[in-house]
Amino acid sequence: MAVLKNITVKEMAEECRCNPQTIRRALDAGQMPAFKVGRNLLVRRCDFDKWFHSKQVLPAMDARLMGGGLHADVAKFMRKGAAA
C-alpha cells in the first residue's frame, strides 16, 4: 500500500516561495482539495503538485503577459503570411 504524503500551508508556501495567504486563497477558491486536522489545513502532495504545475507560464504566454498581447502575435503572423 502506498503512503500518501500530506503537506501543510506553510510547507507549500515555502516551496512556492510565496506568502502563506496566497496558498490559503487558492484553497478558499477550491483550486486544491484540502482537509483540516485540528488547526492545520493539509493537502495531499499529489494535489499540490498538480496545482503548482497548472500555474506554469509557457514562454509564448509569458511574452503576452509582458505587454505584447495576443493582437501583436496575430499581426506578426499576418505579416509573415503576406510576405510568403
Backbone as numpy.savetxt, mean C-alpha at the origin, in Angstrom:
# Nx Ny Nz CAx CAy CAz Cx Cy Cz
1.02 -28.75 10.79 0.18 -27.57 10.79 1.07 -26.32 10.79
0.76 -25.38 9.92 1.54 -24.15 9.82 1.18 -23.19 10.96
2.17 -22.51 11.45 1.97 -21.53 12.51 1.78 -20.17 11.87
0.65 -19.52 12.18 0.39 -18.19 11.63 1.04 -17.14 12.52
1.79 -16.25 11.90 2.46 -15.17 12.63 1.53 -13.97 12.65
1.38 -13.37 13.80 0.59 -12.15 13.94 1.54 -10.98 14.18
1.12 -9.81 13.76 1.96 -8.62 13.86 1.13 -7.48 14.47
1.76 -6.69 15.32 1.07 -5.59 15.99 1.12 -4.32 15.15
0.31 -3.35 15.53 0.30 -2.05 14.85 1.69 -1.42 14.91
2.31 -1.48 16.06 3.65 -0.89 16.21 4.65 -1.56 15.28
4.62 -2.89 15.20 5.54 -3.61 14.32 5.30 -3.27 12.84
4.01 -3.15 12.47 3.69 -2.78 11.09 4.21 -1.38 10.76
4.02 -0.45 11.68 4.47 0.92 11.47 5.99 0.98 11.35
6.69 0.23 12.17 8.15 0.21 12.08 8.61 -0.34 10.74
7.96 -1.39 10.28 8.35 -1.99 9.01 8.05 -1.06 7.83
6.94 -0.34 7.91 6.56 0.59 6.83 7.27 1.93 6.96
7.90 2.14 8.10 8.53 3.43 8.42 7.49 4.56 8.35
6.37 4.32 9.02 5.31 5.32 9.07 4.79 5.44 10.50
3.91 6.37 10.70 3.31 6.59 12.00 2.28 5.48 12.27
2.21 4.97 13.49 1.21 3.94 13.80 -0.23 4.37 13.46
-0.49 5.67 13.51 -1.84 6.16 13.18 -2.19 5.88 11.72
-1.20 5.87 10.85 -1.42 5.52 9.44 -1.94 4.09 9.33
-1.36 3.20 10.11 -1.78 1.80 10.12 -3.18 1.69 10.71
-3.44 2.42 11.79 -4.76 2.37 12.42 -5.85 2.85 11.47
-5.54 3.90 10.67 -6.50 4.40 9.70 -6.82 3.33 8.65
-5.80 2.61 8.20 -6.01 1.54 7.22 -6.88 0.44 7.83
-6.65 0.13 9.10 -7.46 -0.88 9.78 -8.90 -0.39 9.95
-9.07 0.87 10.33 -10.42 1.44 10.50 -11.18 1.46 9.17
-10.45 1.65 8.07 -11.07 1.69 6.74 -11.36 0.30 6.20
-10.95 -0.72 6.94 -11.21 -2.09 6.51 -10.26 -2.60 5.44
-9.10 -1.96 5.28 -8.14 -2.37 4.27 -7.40 -3.65 4.64
-7.39 -3.97 5.92 -6.77 -5.21 6.41 -7.67 -5.79 7.48
-7.86 -7.10 7.48 -8.61 -7.70 8.59 -7.74 -7.72 9.84
-8.35 -7.44 10.97 -7.61 -7.41 12.24 -8.47 -8.01 13.33
-7.85 -8.39 14.40 -8.58 -8.85 15.57 -7.93 -8.27 16.81
-8.75 -8.13 17.83 -8.28 -7.50 19.06 -8.10 -8.56 20.13
-6.93 -8.54 20.74 -6.62 -9.43 21.86 -6.22 -8.52 23.01
-7.08 -8.44 24.01 -6.83 -7.49 25.09 -6.90 -6.07 24.53
-5.82 -5.33 24.69 -5.75 -3.96 24.15 -5.02 -3.89 22.83
-4.52 -5.01 22.36 -3.72 -5.03 21.13 -4.54 -5.38 19.91
-4.30 -4.65 18.83 -4.83 -5.01 17.52 -3.78 -5.85 16.83
-4.18 -7.02 16.35 -3.25 -7.91 15.67 -3.74 -8.17 14.25
-2.79 -8.32 13.35 -3.07 -8.63 11.95 -2.22 -9.84 11.58
-2.80 -10.76 10.82 -1.99 -11.89 10.35 -0.91 -11.35 9.42
0.26 -11.90 9.53 1.41 -11.46 8.74 1.10 -11.49 7.24
0.45 -12.54 6.79 0.15 -12.66 5.35 -0.81 -11.55 4.90
-1.76 -11.14 5.76 -2.68 -10.05 5.41 -1.94 -8.72 5.34
-1.01 -8.50 6.27 -0.21 -7.28 6.24 0.64 -7.23 4.96
1.27 -8.36 4.61 2.10 -8.40 3.41 1.30 -8.09 2.16
0.08 -8.64 2.05 -0.79 -8.34 0.90 -1.10 -6.85 0.84
-1.48 -6.26 1.98 -1.82 -4.84 2.03 -0.60 -4.00 1.65
0.54 -4.33 2.23 1.76 -3.56 1.98 2.13 -3.59 0.50
2.09 -4.76 -0.12 2.45 -4.88 -1.53 1.42 -4.24 -2.44
0.18 -4.11 -1.98 -0.84 -3.44 -2.79 -0.59 -1.93 -2.87
0.25 -1.42 -2.01 0.56 0.01 -1.99 1.73 0.37 -2.89
2.29 -0.61 -3.57 3.46 -0.37 -4.43 3.09 0.58 -5.57
3.96 1.54 -5.83 3.77 2.48 -6.93 4.72 2.07 -8.04
4.15 1.80 -9.21 4.95 1.39 -10.35 5.65 2.60 -10.96
6.80 2.42 -11.62 7.54 3.56 -12.16 6.69 4.46 -13.07
5.89 3.90 -13.95 5.05 4.73 -14.82 4.03 5.50 -14.01
3.47 4.88 -13.00 2.51 5.55 -12.14 3.18 6.64 -11.34
4.42 6.42 -10.92 5.16 7.39 -10.14 5.30 8.69 -10.91
5.57 8.64 -12.20 5.71 9.85 -13.02 4.40 10.61 -13.05
3.28 9.89 -13.13 1.98 10.55 -13.15 1.69 11.24 -11.82
2.11 10.60 -10.73 1.88 11.19 -9.42 2.74 12.44 -9.21
3.85 12.52 -9.92 4.76 13.65 -9.75 4.34 14.87 -10.58
3.22 14.79 -11.30 2.72 15.97 -11.97 2.62 15.88 -13.47
3.20 14.84 -14.10 3.09 14.72 -15.55 1.66 14.46 -15.96
0.98 13.64 -15.22 -0.42 13.36 -15.46 -0.63 12.39 -16.61
-1.77 11.77 -16.59 -2.13 10.81 -17.62 -2.25 11.50 -18.97
-2.75 12.74 -18.99 -2.94 13.45 -20.25 -1.61 13.69 -20.95
-0.56 13.95 -20.20 0.76 14.14 -20.79 1.25 12.85 -21.43
0.96 11.69 -20.81 1.34 10.40 -21.37 0.59 10.14 -22.68
-0.70 10.46 -22.70 -1.50 10.25 -23.91 -1.00 11.16 -25.02
-0.71 12.40 -24.70 -0.20 13.34 -25.72 1.13 12.85 -26.28
2.00 12.35 -25.44 3.29 11.83 -25.90 3.08 10.64 -26.82
2.15 9.75 -26.46 1.85 8.58 -27.28 1.30 9.02 -28.64
0.44 10.00 -28.66 -0.16 10.46 -29.90 0.91 11.08 -30.82
1.85 11.82 -30.23 2.94 12.40 -31.04 3.78 11.32 -31.66
4.07 10.25 -30.92 4.85 9.14 -31.45 4.10 8.47 -32.59
2.79 8.30 -32.45 1.98 7.67 -33.47 1.93 8.50 -34.75
1.91 9.82 -34.62 1.85 10.72 -35.77 3.18 10.71 -36.52
4.28 10.53 -35.77 5.62 10.55 -36.39 5.91 9.26 -37.12
5.20 8.18 -36.79 5.50 6.87 -37.39 4.90 6.68 -38.75
